[in-house]
Amino acid sequence: MSIACDILVFGGTGDLALHKLLPALYHLHRDGRLHADTRIIALARSKHNKADYRTLAERHCRVQIAKADFDLQCWQAFSDRLDYFAMDASQSADFARLARYLGSSEQRVRVYYLATAPDLFQGIAAHLKTAGLANARARIVLEKPIGHSLQSAQAINASLGGVFDEPQVFRIDHYLGKETVQNLMALRFANMLFEPIWRAAHIDHVQISVCETLGVENRGSYYEQAGAMRDMVQNHLLQLLCLVAMEPPVRFDAESVRNEKVKVLEALRPITGQDVRDKTVRGQYTAGEINGHPMAAYYFEKNVDNDSDTETFVAIEAQVENWRWAGVPFYLRTGKRLAEKTSEILIQFKAVPHALFAKGEANQLLIRLQPEERISLHLMAKNPGKGMQLEPVALDLNLATAFKQQRRWDAYERLLLDVIDGDSTLFMRRDEVEAAWRWIDPIIKGWQQHYQRPRPYPAGSNGPEQLRHLLERHGRQWMEPQT
């Protein structure tokens, strides 16, 4: 059981709080992971009282939590932890009211979860300090994106650094809380089988794909400012790249793991000038169809400009310039309104040096994060019958069935528990965020300088036609999503 604390959620009436954070906290409560004295306080401008908010929370959580997991008696005990405080996070006077409401307790851990727009981060941190709510036992959690450029990220980090020490700041990326992502580290560093071949001498290339069937939904205003590059590549995809490419840490603790991830980001070859055209693909979805349902073009989405040049798809050929990975391309792709929803990492091993058989090589390690969590090693095997007819077969580990006696934790459950426990291993450090922006910014600048508008692709497709050429010019091809 974790320590007693107050969990204060700024933006407590928003989708993130109601659809992700509260269900995760309910599961932690149900499993006995929360201290009996832990309180959860939602903060927002809406004029709710405590009873109103508990009703709102129950309505949303019943939708998000599986019926088998939702127990009314357990929910009632959980809702006793829930409180609500109406305030405007931009107003310093409201933080003084909050301080009086919380009372003085220097020894009590307080977790401030900023489920708000990024432009409020700096102000909230400053107001917490002014109100005396940012003592040494406080922790602050920031959702991505941390800024929209290197300069803005540095400004946010500097502002927070003036209020909180770095170990108190938890920059969250929920992908790092996924079971399969952590199993990637176990696969690499706990099994001698892979370590000798996890390098350029044996690996041809790596593909990292995060594909979504959803569009921008009701996030048009945000997405117009972010686009797929800032929304997904700068954080999720680069974090996955780091876990694939990082060196074994000295030990499994926060600083050792994050030191190795920063080294990967610093080793990324800059993409500038003509390379921006040659090594990136930018796309935007047009009208199409997914599973028989017609889908509108991006520029018809709510709060999106009709002549928008915001990208909803990005693919990049990246290079990690160090001894382990020199010459191995890392292909990154992410997009909305694609044919299948899937997140996966493909490690393509090199072909055998001398081919005895006519059939091509499989030699792939596939790590799937969603829709299901599984690890598959694709090898060549002989087809039963006369002759040496080979076919690819998979050694398949489905984590849900391998550990079927245990409920699969949601990423937010694990990460919230880590915040309470003060474990920042799975969170991004200040220099890590800034190193990612340092690589991303020149690509965005190159798009602007060369006026590289997004290539159109129909909703329900696998992306722009130019995506295929990114690999085909080197004699490779994308692995299509596996259903």
Sequence and secondary structure as in RCSB ss.txt:
>XXXX:A:sequence
MSIACDILVFGGTGDLALHKLLPALYHLHRDGRLHADTRIIALARSKHNKADYRTLAERHCRVQIAKADFDLQCW
QAFSDRLDYFAMDASQSADFARLARYLGSSEQRVRVYYLATAPDLFQGIAAHLKTAGLANARARIVLEKPIGHSL
QSAQAINASLGGVFDEPQVFRIDHYLGKETVQNLMALRFANMLFEPIWRAAHIDHVQISVCETLGVENRGSYYEQ
AGAMRDMVQNHLLQLLCLVAMEPPVRFDAESVRNEKVKVLEALRPITGQDVRDKTVRGQYTAGEINGHPMAAYYF
EKNVDNDSDTETFVAIEAQVENWRWAGVPFYLRTGKRLAEKTSEILIQFKAVPHALFAKGEANQLLIRLQPEERI
SLHLMAKNPGKGMQLEPVALDLNLATAFKQQRRWDAYERLLLDVIDGDSTLFMRRDEVEAAWRWIDPIIKGWQQH
YQRPRPYPAGSNGPEQLRHLLERHGRQWMEPQT
>XXXX:A:secstr
    EEEEEETTTSHHIIIIIHHHHHHHHHTT S TT EEEEEESS   HHHHHHHHHHHHHHHS TTT  HHHH
HHHHTTEEEEE  TT HHHHHHHHHHH   TTSEEEEEE S GGGHHHHHHHHHHTT   TTEEEEEES S SSH
HHHHHHHHHHHTTS GGGEEEE GGGGSHHHHHHHHHHHS TTTGGGSSTTTEEEEEEEEE S   TT HHHHHH
HHHIIIIIIIIIHHHHHHHH    SSSSHHHHHHHHHHHHHHB    THHHHHHEEEEEEESEEETTEEE  GGG
STT  TT    SEEEEEEEB STTTTT EEEEEEESSBSS EEEEEEEE   SS  SSS    EEEEEEESS EE
EEEEEEE SSSS  EEEEEEEEEHHHHTTTS    HHHHHHHHHHHT  TTSB HHHHHHHHHHHHHHHHHHHHT
T   EEEETTBSS THHHHHHHTTT        
